[in-house]
Structure formats: C-alpha cells, structure tokens
Amino acid sequence: MGHAKTKSPADQLNVRSVFARTRAAQLAKRTGMSTVQVVEEALRAYQPAPVAIPAGRLIEKHGLLVKRMGRAQITQAQVDAELEDMRSGVRH
C-alpha cells in the first residue's frame, strides 16, 4: 500500500495571466503535451540575459568595454573614433 504524496504550497503555481494560460493550453494541444509539461519545457529553455559585472573603470558602450577618461563622459563619436583608430593601426 503506497502513501500519497502530500503537496506543499511550493508545489502549486497559480498563473493569473490570461495570455500565459491560453498560450500554454494552445501549445499543449498542438504538441500533445500536458500544460504542465509545456510550462516546464519553456522554463528549462529560458535563459535570462547575463547580469552586468562591474568592470572597474571600464564602461560598456554598444557591447564593448571602454575605458572612461577621468570623470568626463565618453561620447559615441569618441568611441567610434577610437575604434576606427584601432582598426587602422593608429596608436596613441
């Protein structure tokens, strides 16, 4: 004789979003999976954006780390000029 598993409150997930419930039901119907399986697969596949790591005196400009010049702000034109100089081999 087996024992029934007792569910804790952490085993329950209420989704109040009409969109999320509807979309999960549509995907379950299309795939033949249960709604729970659809949600589990979606959560397994989800990869959040990486968290920015402080880089000391470097700042990020369009995906690149660049050195801040003192307390002055670096303009996009300055970043572009520095990149162009680097590409063409100009040394400062």
C-alpha positions, -999 to 999 in steps of 0.1 A, spaced: 0 0 0 16 33 -11 15 66 6 0 96 -12 25 124 -17 15 154 3 18 186 -17 34 216 -1 24 252 -11 57 254 -31 43 226 -54 15 248 -66 18 276 -91 -11 300 -99 -8 318 -132 -31 348 -134 -21 359 -169 -48 350 -194 -22 352 -221 1 327 -204 -27 302 -196 -42 305 -231 -8 301 -248 2 272 -227 -31 254 -235 -27 261 -272 9 247 -272 -2 217 -251 -30 209 -277 -6 213 -306 22 192 -291 2 166 -273 19 175 -241 2 185 -209 1 221 -199 24 214 -171 49 198 -195 47 228 -218 54 252 -189 83 230 -176 99 228 -210 96 266 -215 112 272 -181 140 248 -189 147 265 -222 146 301 -208 180 317 -204 179 352 -188 202 379 -201 236 379 -184 240 401 -154 264 430 -160 295 426 -140 312 458 -127 343 463 -147 362 489 -125 370 519 -146 355 504 -178 321 512 -191 300 495 -217 293 511 -250 273 491 -275 285 458 -262 322 469 -259 341 477 -227 358 510 -230 379 530 -206 363 561 -190 385 591 -194 386 606 -159 352 618 -149 343 631 -183 316 613 -203 327 594 -234 307 603 -264 297 579 -291 318 599 -315 348 594 -293 342 557 -290 337 554 -328 369 574 -335 389 552 -311 376 520 -327 384 534 -361 420 543 -350 424 508 -335 412 491 -368 435 512 -389 465 506 -366 469 542 -353 485 542 -318 480 570 -292 
